[in-house]
């Protein structure tokens, strides 16, 4: 069994910062890709940022220069440092991971429950 547990969400003023964490636990052989997604009310879920096992990162244009995705391999933990937050960043943020669980080279997708980020003006 694999679980992704998110933390760090909350309410902040515009221009403030938050750091989200996502800890993966359970039967994990390896993690290929981890990423953050978000969904605002009335909108589709969108990709925020991803990071590969080798450390390569990608960001949505809307967050480039403000958000930083990183990971701690020893802790199987993903982070999203969010700076210069804007009201339009308000959304539920979800952690996603492509995880190999055993000897068979098969990756399965796992999702966290989501954490609310609210940015007030």
Secondary structure, DSSP 8 states (H G I E B T S, - for coil): -EEEEEE--EEEETT--EEEEEEEEES-SEEEEEEEEEE-TTS--EEEEEEETT--EEE-TTTTTTEEEEEEGGGTEEEEEE-S--GGG-EEEEEEEEEE-SSS--EEEEE---EEEEEE-
